[in-house]
């Protein structure tokens, strides 16, 4: 039996990223790219979080996250503010520009979900989600 789950997941990631970027382009959404969308998605769920919390929630390395946030700050999507309780921490806030993009992002995300699961039954979708969640948890044990 030739098991290639890791390779398949990697290929899915590459292909889905290209498709996501293409959908953004077709919808004239140029304020953020797919990778920045991951960061925005977390901040739309909860603002005023630290870089560490954001890194944990996006699984991005701190160095990668810092450079991405630098670009997002320069383009007016996020702001850094000092934590009132811990001066060593910096918190991230969304700008009004970023807040105004949430509906666009969610529409693209929904379109991607439709593409991912085209032809799947509801039960198959739930099974796939459960299996992917288990793979993710297995990987987290080694991170």
C-alpha positions in Angstrom: 0.0 0.0 0.0 1.4 3.3 -1.1 0.5 5.9 1.6 1.0 9.5 0.5 -1.3 11.5 2.9 1.4 14.1 3.7 2.2 14.6 0.0 -1.5 14.9 -0.8 -2.1 17.4 2.0 0.9 19.5 0.8 -0.4 19.5 -2.8 -3.9 20.4 -1.6 -2.4 23.4 0.3 -0.5 24.6 -2.7 -3.4 24.2 -5.1 -6.0 25.7 -2.8 -3.7 28.7 -2.1 -3.5 29.3 -5.9 -7.2 29.0 -6.3 -7.9 31.3 -3.3 -5.6 34.0 -4.8 -7.4 33.6 -8.2 -10.8 34.1 -6.5 -9.5 37.2 -4.7 -8.3 38.6 -8.0 -11.6 37.8 -9.8 -13.5 39.6 -7.0 -11.1 42.6 -7.2 -10.0 42.0 -3.6 -6.4 43.3 -3.4 -6.2 44.6 0.2 -4.9 41.2 1.5 -3.5 38.0 0.2 -4.5 34.5 1.3 -1.8 34.2 3.9 -2.8 37.5 5.4 -6.4 36.3 5.3 -5.5 33.7 7.9 -4.3 36.4 10.2 -7.3 38.6 9.6 -9.6 35.7 10.2 -8.2 35.1 13.7 -8.4 38.8 14.5 -12.0 39.0 13.3 -12.7 36.3 15.9 -10.8 38.1 18.6 -8.8 41.3 18.7 -6.3 42.6 21.2 -4.3 39.4 21.1 -0.6 39.1 21.4 1.8 38.0 18.7 2.3 34.7 20.6 -1.5 34.0 20.7 -1.7 34.9 17.0 1.2 32.6 16.2 -0.5 29.8 18.1 -3.8 30.3 16.3 -2.3 30.5 12.8 0.6 28.0 13.3 2.9 30.6 11.7 6.5 31.0 12.9 7.2 34.1 14.9 9.6 35.5 12.3 7.1 34.9 9.4 4.3 36.4 11.4 6.3 39.5 12.3 7.1 40.3 8.6 3.5 39.6 7.6 2.2 41.9 10.3 4.7 44.6 9.3 3.3 44.5 5.7 -0.3 44.4 7.0 0.4 47.4 9.2 2.0 49.3 6.3 -1.1 48.7 4.2 -3.4 49.9 6.9 -5.0 46.6 8.0 -3.7 46.2 11.6 -2.3 48.4 14.3 0.1 47.4 17.1 -0.7 48.7 20.6 1.2 48.2 23.9 -0.5 45.9 26.4 -1.6 48.0 29.4 -0.9 45.1 31.8 2.4 43.9 30.4 4.7 46.4 28.7 6.7 43.6 27.1 3.7 42.6 25.1 2.3 44.1 21.9 -1.3 43.5 21.0 -2.9 43.6 17.5 -6.0 45.5 16.5 -7.9 45.6 13.3 -8.3 48.9 11.5 -11.7 49.9 10.0 -10.3 49.0 6.6 -9.7 45.5 7.8 -13.1 45.2 9.5 -14.8 46.3 6.2 -13.2 43.3 4.4 -14.6 40.6 6.6 -17.7 39.9 4.5 -15.5 39.7 1.3 -13.2 37.2 3.0 -16.0 35.1 4.3 -17.6 35.0 0.9 -14.3 33.8 -0.7 -13.9 31.3 2.2 -17.4 29.9 1.6 -16.6 29.6 -2.1 -13.5 27.6 -1.2 -15.5 25.3 1.1 -17.9 24.6 -1.8 -15.0 23.8 -4.0 -13.3 21.6 -1.4 -16.4 19.5 -0.8 -18.1 19.4 -4.2 -19.8 16.0 -4.6 -19.4 15.1 -0.9 -22.3 14.1 1.2 -22.8 15.8 4.6 -21.6 12.6 6.3 -18.5 12.5 4.2 -17.8 16.1 5.0 -18.1 15.5 8.7 -15.8 12.4 8.4 -13.2 14.3 6.4 -13.2 17.2 8.9 -12.8 14.7 11.8 -9.9 12.9 10.0 -8.2 16.2 9.2 -8.6 17.4 12.8 -7.0 14.2 14.0 -4.1 14.6 11.6 -3.6 18.1 12.8 -3.6 17.0 16.5 -1.1 14.3 15.7 1.2 16.9 14.1 0.8 19.3 17.0 2.3 16.6 19.3 5.6 17.0 17.3 5.6 20.8 17.1 
